[in-house]
Amino acid sequence: MSNLKSAALAACITLGLVSLAQAADLRLAAAGSNDQVVTRLATADLSKLSATLDRVPVRTSWALDPAEALADRPVPFVQQSREYWLNADEAQLRRGVSLPTTATAALIRISPHSNNSTALSIDDVQLRSNGQQFDGRAATQSVAETAALRAAGMDVAEGTVVVKLAPAVGKGRIELAAPAAKGNYLIHVFEPTSSQVLRLGATRDTVLGGSTVQIVAHLDGARAASAKGILTAPDGHTQSFDLSPQRDGSWQADVTPDAAHANGPGLWEVHAFASGSADGVAVLRDAKTAIAVAVPTARLSGTVTPERLRGGALSLGVGVEVASASRYQLSGVLYGTAADGTRKPAAYAQSAAWVEAGRDSLVLEFDAQALNGAGLKAPYELRDLRLGNQATLSTIERRERAVAEIR
């Protein structure tokens, strides 16, 4: 009888522990407007990209400085440009190519295209400005040709020449001519002291293939008349787009990267071209930036299982749903509660493991030393949670505020 009672008591205790474990399971918070969330999984052939990836699981964490404020999401990069590029053939260069400038001492680079072996020297160049004509040497205060440019670390085509215009040339509409030109050339104009600046950025630095990203441009110091752009995938695929003027003076375009060209590492280049005017002078500007495009081969399932480990470490098992096997990585920032009740950064954790298709979990383990080093206590909060695919070097999901309270 005693044995039966003991067995029954043990069963009750076991059931009670199971109930406690289930009660401790948490859910991800509702996605915010800035979060990147996979709504539909996609399969991809990752066999070549993942063939050399390590399959040994890795977990690491370290303490953070509670006094240092962290951004819960990356701030997208904004490129600033005081330059533009033009293509010119031999007929145009022999006749003269119009180069609008808004500041003195502009830098002009002339490079033969790859199928052109005819280089131009400074003595082959003429410039016309404000009714005057200057030969190449009179029009410039300094000159650098291919050898000097390469010695300075610039990757330039054979036959490239860069000139800095002399003060006498002035600014405004400048005409560049080369009577000896043969073939096609690329002309680059850079005005380092100009007040007319094209700013180009995207509303987010990474996007899922098939999802839309907003491209935003501002032409500061000038009245913009038109703006357009090209999105180029790592495999060379291009998509053209037009930017539309907005009430705030910006120019915007909603662009959807073609998911068929997102199967691999590498950034997508955003190249925008803007034209306008300032004080009656034409303004041309080009700017480039980059975004990452990810294939949604996995996603966060929404479950988070916390577990207190020996010595005070905290383990968070984050559920994932995988469509294509690969080595996936997870990272997150754990915030703790300070004496005044505010949340401050306590520790950062990363993990990576090979995950087959189906449902599984990746574990973030915040070791005791990392947690204790910050001097913060529970309740904790998980922020900046990111799921990535190491085969494609891409971020698939990102949550600013992942779990509001962990005890």
C-alpha positions, 0 to 999 in steps of 0.5 A: 500500500505504501508503494502504491501511495509513493507511486501515486505521489510521484506521478502527481509531482511529475504531472505538476512539473509538466504543468509548470513547464507548460505554464512557463512557455512564452509567446513572441509579442505582436509584431511592430511596424518596423519588424521584418516578419515572414508570413509565408515560407519559401523553399530554396536550393541551398545545397551548394551554398551550405555544403561547406558550412559547419554543422556543430552547434555554437552558443555564446553570450557576453555582458553589455554595459547597462549605461550604454543605450542601444538601438532596437533596430538598425538605422538605415544608411543614407548616402550623400552625393555631390557627383554624377556620371555620364556616358559619352561616345567619340562624336559627343566628345569631339563636339563637346559634352556639357557638364553642369557644375555648381561649385568651382574646382570640380574634379573630372575623371575620364575613363575609356570603357572596357572595349575602348583601348584609346586613352586620353591625356591632359593634352587631348582635352579642351574646356570651354566656360563663360565664353572662354576656351582653355587647353587641358593644362591651362584649365587644370590645377592638378592632374593624375593619370592611371599609374598615379591613381593606382598607386594611390589605391584607386581601381581605375581602368587603363587610360583613366585621367583625373583633373581638378579644374583651375579657378579660372574655369569657374562654375556653371555650364562647362563644356568638355571636348576631346578632338582625338577621342575614339570609342566610348568613355565614362565621365565622372564629375565630383564637386566636393565643395558644392551645396547641392547634395543628393541624399539616398536611402531605403526605409529598411536595410534588409527586405524579404524577396517579393516584399516592398521596400521604399526608396527615398531621395532628397536633392538638397540645395536645388529644385528637383525636376526628375528622379529615377533609379535602377535596382541591381541584384548580385547576379546582375539582374536589373529593375528600373524604377521612377521616384515620385515627388512628395509634399515634404520635398522628397522623392520616393519609390516603392520597389519590390525586389524580384525574389527569383534573384535572391538565392545567394549572398551579396547586396543589391545595389540601389542607384538613383539619378536626379536632375534639377536646378539651383540659381538657374544652373542645372544640377545633376546627381547620382547616388548609390546605396545597398540593401539585403534581400532574403529568401524566407526559408525559415521563420520564428514560430512564436514560441519561447521556452525559458529555462533556468540553468545551473549557476543562474544561467538563462536559456531561451528556446526559440521555436523556428519553422524551417522550409529548407535545411541550412545552418541558421543563426539566432541573436538577441539582446536581454534587458534586465530591470535596474533598481529604479525599475527601468529596463537596461541592456544586460547581455547579448547572445548568439547561437547557430545550428544546422536545422532540417526542414520542419519545426525545431528550436534555436537556443539563446543561452545567457550565461550567469557571468554575463547576466551578473556582470550587468548588475540587473535582475528579473523580470527580463525582456528580449529585444532585437531578436534576429533569425538569419540563414548563414548559407545566404548571409541574410537576416530573415526575421527581426523583432524589435521587442520580442518578449516583454517579460521573462522571470 
